[in-house]
């Protein structure tokens, strides 16, 4: 896994051992950033279920003003810290070791231009996080929420129940990106 573009382009990243996290494939990451390229520069970004931090670090490398990465796992936070040092992006990235609901509660007054949600599959974390994000209006007026999932029907059903419009949806093998 590596940074694809920007100031840290080509930097190989440390990854987590085991099957608790599944890194976003480079081809998915490259497509994602091609789609949202015009929204990255000077953006305030939240990568809520960060894993190794690869998505958040890619945002920082490509010119986001501030990137907030959050993960509940201490091992993930240690890996992200090592990746921050390796990429020299410490000035742009704020790192939080916290449960996602606790993080959202403690930062409910913050606004984000882009919010990336890629929690462990087969959980209700996406819908729970979305409920909180929407309740406290944490997405900037012209902001974007991106969901990575392997259960698009279940997620779309939850979005429909909340009258949330899907801007775009893309399929990459088993993974789907849903843009709202």
Backbone bond lengths (Angstrom), bond angles and torsions (degrees), N, CA, C in turn:
res aa  C-N    CA-C-N  psi(-1)  N-CA   C-N-CA  omega(-1)  CA-C   N-CA-C  phi
1 X - - - 1.443 - - 1.528 107.85 -
2 X 1.341 114.94 139.47 1.460 119.40 -175.61 1.518 111.03 -147.44
3 X 1.329 115.33 167.07 1.461 121.42 171.00 1.525 106.85 -80.83
4 X 1.323 117.08 129.43 1.458 121.76 -173.13 1.525 113.13 -84.23
5 X 1.345 116.93 -38.14 1.460 119.14 -173.13 1.524 110.66 -149.23
6 X 1.331 115.58 167.17 1.451 120.91 175.74 1.515 112.83 95.46
7 X 1.322 115.52 -160.36 1.463 121.57 -173.66 1.522 113.54 -65.84
8 X 1.335 117.34 -26.48 1.475 121.16 -179.73 1.532 111.32 -106.09
9 X 1.311 116.86 18.73 1.463 122.37 -176.65 1.538 111.92 -49.17
10 X 1.334 114.88 133.88 1.454 121.10 176.21 1.514 114.98 85.48
11 X 1.325 117.87 -7.54 1.468 120.23 179.90 1.524 109.69 -68.98
12 X 1.323 116.02 123.36 1.464 120.70 174.94 1.520 108.81 -76.64
13 X 1.324 115.66 134.96 1.458 121.28 -176.38 1.519 111.48 -102.18
14 X 1.317 114.63 150.53 1.455 120.84 171.40 1.530 107.64 -73.27
15 X 1.327 116.87 147.87 1.459 120.69 178.76 1.516 109.96 -126.62
16 X 1.307 114.56 165.13 1.458 120.93 178.73 1.516 109.93 -83.97
17 X 1.314 116.19 140.72 1.463 122.28 176.36 1.528 108.81 -77.71
18 X 1.317 116.88 153.04 1.458 121.15 173.24 1.511 113.47 91.06
19 X 1.333 115.43 -172.55 1.462 121.17 -174.32 1.525 113.45 -108.62
20 X 1.342 117.71 10.43 1.464 119.83 179.99 1.526 112.18 -68.55
21 X 1.307 116.53 -29.75 1.464 120.09 177.16 1.521 108.04 -125.02
22 X 1.318 114.87 152.46 1.464 119.95 175.86 1.514 106.77 -128.55
23 X 1.318 116.11 113.36 1.454 119.45 -177.76 1.530 111.68 -64.87
24 X 1.327 115.33 145.04 1.458 120.65 174.33 1.525 107.91 -67.13
25 X 1.314 116.44 126.89 1.455 121.25 -178.54 1.528 110.89 -61.66
26 X 1.339 116.12 148.71 1.460 120.63 -179.19 1.525 112.15 -56.57
27 X 1.328 117.68 -38.75 1.467 119.00 -178.62 1.527 111.47 -68.33
28 X 1.326 117.80 -33.88 1.466 121.50 175.83 1.521 109.25 -69.28
29 X 1.325 115.20 -44.87 1.464 120.69 179.98 1.532 110.69 -61.30
30 X 1.323 116.79 -44.92 1.458 120.84 -179.65 1.529 111.03 -63.20
31 X 1.316 117.71 -42.94 1.468 121.06 177.35 1.522 110.80 -63.88
32 X 1.322 116.82 -45.43 1.458 121.20 178.33 1.521 110.84 -53.70
33 X 1.317 116.48 -51.26 1.465 119.57 -175.53 1.525 112.60 -72.09
34 X 1.322 118.23 -26.16 1.461 120.14 172.57 1.524 110.55 -67.53
35 X 1.324 117.30 -38.96 1.465 122.16 -179.59 1.527 111.39 -66.47
36 X 1.325 117.68 -41.88 1.473 120.70 -172.73 1.528 113.30 -104.94
37 X 1.308 117.47 12.73 1.460 122.05 -173.98 1.537 113.92 -47.02
38 X 1.314 118.00 -42.62 1.470 121.01 -176.51 1.527 112.83 -71.73
39 X 1.314 118.18 -11.53 1.472 121.36 -178.78 1.531 113.34 -98.65
40 X 1.320 117.69 -1.99 1.459 120.47 -171.05 1.529 113.36 -84.73
41 X 1.327 117.32 -48.12 1.467 119.93 -172.07 1.529 110.61 -58.65
42 X 1.322 115.26 128.06 1.462 123.82 177.17 1.531 113.91 68.23
43 X 1.322 118.08 14.07 1.468 121.84 -178.86 1.524 111.44 -81.80
44 X 1.316 114.82 155.45 1.464 122.55 169.72 1.526 105.33 -103.33
45 X 1.342 115.99 120.60 1.466 121.94 -168.80 1.526 110.34 -121.08
46 X 1.327 115.41 142.43 1.462 122.10 172.05 1.521 108.68 -117.81
47 X 1.323 116.63 122.60 1.471 123.55 171.67 1.525 104.85 -110.49
48 X 1.344 115.83 96.27 1.464 120.39 -165.53 1.522 114.71 -76.97
49 X 1.295 119.71 -33.89 1.467 122.62 179.21 1.525 106.41 -118.95
50 X 1.307 117.40 78.87 1.464 122.90 -160.42 1.520 116.70 -75.51
51 X 1.316 118.83 -28.23 1.466 119.09 -177.04 1.523 110.88 59.96
52 X 1.321 117.86 -116.12 1.472 121.78 179.88 1.531 111.98 -82.99
53 X 1.336 116.25 -9.08 1.464 120.36 -179.07 1.516 114.08 88.25
54 X 1.329 117.82 5.10 1.469 121.25 -173.30 1.528 113.06 -58.36
55 X 1.327 118.58 -42.01 1.468 120.35 -178.73 1.523 110.14 -68.32
56 X 1.319 117.21 -48.83 1.464 120.07 178.94 1.513 112.54 -60.28
57 X 1.322 117.03 -41.48 1.465 121.03 179.00 1.526 111.10 -66.56
58 X 1.313 117.27 -35.13 1.470 120.34 176.47 1.532 109.90 -63.56
59 X 1.335 117.16 -42.49 1.466 120.34 175.61 1.525 110.81 -58.47
60 X 1.325 116.66 -47.16 1.472 120.98 -178.99 1.519 110.81 -62.92
61 X 1.316 117.36 -43.25 1.460 122.03 -179.82 1.521 111.38 -61.98
62 X 1.326 116.66 -32.60 1.469 121.79 -176.01 1.533 113.62 -89.98
63 X 1.326 117.96 4.11 1.457 118.92 171.60 1.508 117.33 111.45
64 X 1.333 118.44 9.96 1.463 118.99 174.00 1.533 108.65 -62.39
65 X 1.312 115.74 145.03 1.472 120.60 -178.72 1.531 111.17 -71.28
66 X 1.322 115.26 -44.23 1.469 120.61 -178.81 1.520 108.34 -145.53
67 X 1.331 116.53 136.40 1.456 121.52 177.60 1.523 108.14 -126.99
68 X 1.312 115.04 125.95 1.451 121.80 176.99 1.527 106.82 -104.99
69 X 1.325 116.52 121.57 1.456 121.33 176.69 1.524 108.52 -114.88
70 X 1.319 115.11 136.90 1.460 120.33 -176.01 1.520 108.91 -138.70
71 X 1.319 115.83 133.81 1.457 121.42 173.35 1.520 108.62 -148.89
72 X 1.315 115.83 147.41 1.458 121.94 -178.96 1.530 112.67 -79.94
73 X 1.326 116.90 -22.36 1.457 121.81 -174.93 1.531 112.07 -83.16
74 X 1.326 116.15 127.92 1.472 120.37 176.14 1.527 111.13 -63.83
75 X 1.339 116.85 -37.07 1.466 120.10 177.70 1.524 110.87 -63.43
76 X 1.337 116.27 -41.55 1.467 119.82 178.11 1.524 110.19 -61.94
77 X 1.307 117.23 -42.76 1.469 121.11 -179.52 1.527 110.52 -63.10
78 X 1.324 117.08 -39.65 1.472 120.21 177.47 1.534 111.06 -62.89
79 X 1.326 116.79 -41.25 1.469 121.33 178.64 1.534 109.70 -66.30
80 X 1.329 116.47 -44.43 1.477 119.66 179.37 1.527 109.83 -60.49
81 X 1.324 117.17 -42.37 1.469 120.41 179.31 1.526 110.61 -60.51
82 X 1.330 117.39 -42.90 1.466 120.67 177.52 1.530 110.54 -63.65
83 X 1.347 116.73 -39.65 1.464 120.33 178.90 1.525 111.93 -68.77
84 X 1.322 116.15 -34.76 1.472 119.75 175.40 1.526 110.70 -61.30
85 X 1.310 115.82 -46.23 1.466 120.29 179.77 1.527 110.82 -64.06
86 X 1.313 116.46 -40.66 1.460 120.77 -178.46 1.532 112.29 -67.04
87 X 1.335 116.87 -35.85 1.466 121.44 -177.76 1.534 113.11 -90.09
88 X 1.326 117.05 -11.35 1.471 122.60 -177.93 1.532 111.77 60.34
89 X 1.326 116.60 38.71 1.464 121.45 -179.15 1.530 112.58 -109.15
90 X 1.327 116.41 18.69 1.469 120.98 -175.11 1.529 113.14 -57.94
91 X 1.340 117.96 -31.85 1.465 120.86 -176.94 1.527 112.55 -70.06
92 X 1.315 117.61 -23.67 1.467 121.20 -176.57 1.519 113.76 -99.47
93 X 1.329 117.43 -15.51 1.464 120.96 -170.40 1.524 110.90 -114.44
94 X 1.329 114.97 130.23 1.464 121.73 173.47 1.524 107.24 -107.83
95 X 1.313 115.54 130.45 1.452 122.71 -172.43 1.531 110.53 -110.83
96 X 1.339 116.29 129.83 1.462 121.67 179.72 1.522 110.13 -127.75
97 X 1.326 115.94 128.56 1.456 122.38 172.98 1.525 106.67 -101.13
98 X 1.338 115.37 95.96 1.450 119.60 -172.35 1.519 110.70 -158.22
99 X 1.323 115.89 153.10 1.454 122.00 167.95 1.529 107.45 -62.52
100 X 1.313 117.56 143.98 1.467 120.00 -174.17 1.527 113.31 -61.89
101 X 1.324 118.37 -38.57 1.473 120.25 179.43 1.525 110.55 -68.25
102 X 1.323 116.94 -41.99 1.466 119.75 176.68 1.526 110.74 -61.36
103 X 1.334 116.52 -43.30 1.463 119.76 177.79 1.528 110.11 -58.98
104 X 1.324 117.17 -48.65 1.466 120.42 -178.33 1.524 111.31 -62.27
105 X 1.329 117.42 -42.29 1.472 120.51 178.33 1.527 111.31 -60.72
106 X 1.323 116.18 -42.26 1.461 120.29 -177.24 1.526 113.70 -77.16
107 X 1.327 117.56 -10.66 1.467 121.44 -177.65 1.522 112.04 -128.44
108 X 1.325 117.10 26.17 1.463 120.95 -172.98 1.527 114.16 -65.49
109 X 1.319 118.39 -15.02 1.462 120.68 178.03 1.525 112.77 -90.56
110 X 1.320 117.03 -2.26 1.467 121.50 -178.34 1.526 109.91 -86.40
111 X 1.332 116.47 143.26 1.472 122.55 177.08 1.519 108.96 -111.46
112 X 1.329 115.72 140.60 1.457 121.50 -179.90 1.524 109.86 -123.58
113 X 1.331 115.37 141.81 1.462 121.19 175.65 1.523 110.93 -79.57
114 X 1.331 116.40 -35.65 1.462 122.21 178.35 1.526 108.08 -135.81
115 X 1.330 115.06 131.56 1.461 121.30 175.85 1.524 107.43 -122.46
116 X 1.330 115.92 124.30 1.462 121.73 -179.01 1.519 109.00 -110.97
117 X 1.336 116.32 122.11 1.463 122.28 -178.35 1.524 109.57 -117.87
118 X 1.314 116.17 111.86 1.466 121.88 177.97 1.523 108.52 -138.61
119 X 1.358 115.85 68.97 1.466 118.81 -178.43 1.521 111.02 -78.81
120 X 1.324 116.00 175.39 1.469 118.13 173.80 1.528 109.26 -54.97
121 X 1.320 115.80 137.33 1.466 120.20 178.16 1.520 109.73 -64.07
122 X 1.328 115.19 160.74 1.472 123.59 177.36 1.528 112.23 66.39
123 X 1.339 116.83 30.93 1.469 121.35 174.98 1.530 108.23 -125.41
124 X 1.313 116.03 169.65 1.466 121.88 174.79 1.525 111.72 -97.76
125 X 1.311 116.77 14.80 1.466 120.84 -175.11 1.525 112.90 -60.90
126 X 1.323 118.08 -36.71 1.473 119.45 -177.70 1.517 110.42 -62.93
127 X 1.317 116.96 -52.58 1.467 120.45 -177.49 1.526 110.44 -65.05
128 X 1.335 117.58 -41.23 1.468 120.33 177.73 1.528 111.06 -61.02
129 X 1.334 116.77 -44.85 1.466 120.69 179.02 1.518 110.53 -64.81
130 X 1.327 117.29 -43.21 1.467 120.58 179.21 1.528 111.53 -60.46
131 X 1.321 116.92 -43.41 1.467 119.96 178.46 1.526 110.49 -55.49
132 X 1.314 115.99 -45.77 1.466 120.31 -178.89 1.532 110.95 -68.26
133 X 1.325 117.29 -46.16 1.473 122.39 -179.24 1.526 110.50 -58.92
134 X 1.332 116.87 -42.79 1.465 120.37 -179.41 1.520 111.78 -73.64
135 X 1.321 116.92 -39.32 1.470 120.40 179.33 1.527 111.14 -58.99
136 X 1.328 116.97 -40.73 1.464 120.74 -177.42 1.530 112.76 -100.29
137 X 1.333 115.93 10.41 1.461 121.14 173.83 1.528 111.62 51.65
138 X 1.328 115.24 50.68 1.464 120.69 -176.22 1.524 113.13 -82.71
139 X 1.328 116.97 -14.18 1.463 121.43 176.96 1.521 108.00 -87.65
140 X 1.319 116.59 130.41 1.451 121.01 176.45 1.529 109.51 -57.86
141 X 1.318 116.19 154.96 1.474 122.12 -176.33 1.527 112.69 -48.81
142 X 1.311 117.38 -44.79 1.468 121.63 179.98 1.526 111.78 -101.51
143 X 1.315 116.00 19.23 1.459 121.12 -174.64 1.522 113.09 -76.57
144 X 1.322 113.70 175.79 1.454 122.56 -174.96 1.521 109.10 -135.55
145 X 1.330 115.56 136.86 1.463 121.19 172.16 1.524 106.77 -112.59
146 X 1.333 115.45 131.11 1.453 121.71 179.85 1.521 108.20 -118.54
147 X 1.315 115.77 129.10 1.459 122.08 -179.17 1.523 108.36 -115.74
148 X 1.335 116.11 130.80 1.465 120.30 170.87 1.525 107.62 -108.23
149 X 1.333 116.07 127.95 1.459 120.79 -176.02 1.525 110.87 -152.45
150 X 1.313 115.72 163.25 1.460 120.15 169.93 1.533 109.72 -113.32
151 X 1.336 116.34 9.69 1.462 122.47 179.24 1.532 110.17 -126.55
152 X 1.317 118.04 65.82 1.466 119.02 -174.41 1.528 113.82 -62.32
153 X 1.339 117.55 -35.84 1.466 119.42 -178.34 1.528 110.73 -63.37
154 X 1.314 116.12 -44.78 1.479 119.85 -179.46 1.520 111.00 -64.38
155 X 1.337 116.60 -43.27 1.463 120.65 -179.92 1.524 110.12 -66.60
156 X 1.340 116.89 -44.46 1.469 120.43 179.70 1.523 111.42 -61.77
157 X 1.321 117.00 -36.55 1.461 120.53 176.96 1.534 110.60 -62.19
158 X 1.329 116.33 -44.61 1.464 120.47 177.13 1.516 112.54 -63.81
159 X 1.333 117.04 -36.65 1.468 120.89 178.04 1.521 110.30 -67.94
160 X 1.334 116.42 -42.03 1.467 120.83 -179.94 1.525 110.70 -62.16
161 X 1.341 116.93 -41.55 1.476 121.09 177.97 1.522 111.59 -59.33
162 X 1.326 116.74 -26.86 1.467 121.74 -177.96 1.531 112.27 -101.42
163 X 1.317 116.80 9.36 1.476 122.44 -178.90 1.522 112.49 56.01
164 X 1.329 116.25 38.96 1.460 121.63 178.49 1.525 107.90 -97.21
165 X 1.325 115.65 126.79 1.457 121.66 -178.77 1.520 110.87 -87.08
166 X 1.318 115.23 134.10 1.461 121.45 176.01 1.525 108.18 -86.87
167 X 1.338 116.78 123.08 1.469 121.94 177.08 1.520 111.20 -76.27
168 X 1.333 116.15 -40.17 1.458 121.13 -174.58 1.521 107.98 -161.11
169 X 1.343 115.83 154.67 1.463 121.18 175.72 1.521 106.95 -144.65
170 X 1.327 116.42 133.03 1.463 121.79 179.98 1.520 109.28 -129.99
171 X 1.337 115.27 145.19 1.460 121.49 179.31 1.524 109.32 -113.37
172 X 1.335 116.05 133.10 1.464 123.32 177.71 1.526 107.28 -133.71
173 X 1.313 116.45 92.23 1.456 118.96 -176.00 1.513 109.47 63.55
174 X 1.308 116.50 -121.36 1.458 122.45 -179.75 1.539 112.59 -83.75
175 X 1.310 116.25 -20.83 1.463 121.33 -174.94 1.533 111.92 -91.42
176 X 1.317 115.35 143.46 1.455 122.54 174.30 1.522 108.33 -121.14
177 X 1.314 115.53 142.69 1.465 121.59 169.77 1.516 107.15 -109.97
178 X 1.307 115.74 125.45 1.465 122.18 179.17 1.530 107.04 -116.06
179 X 1.326 116.26 125.13 1.459 122.33 -177.68 1.521 108.81 -107.73
180 X 1.324 116.96 123.43 1.474 120.92 178.19 1.521 110.28 -128.95
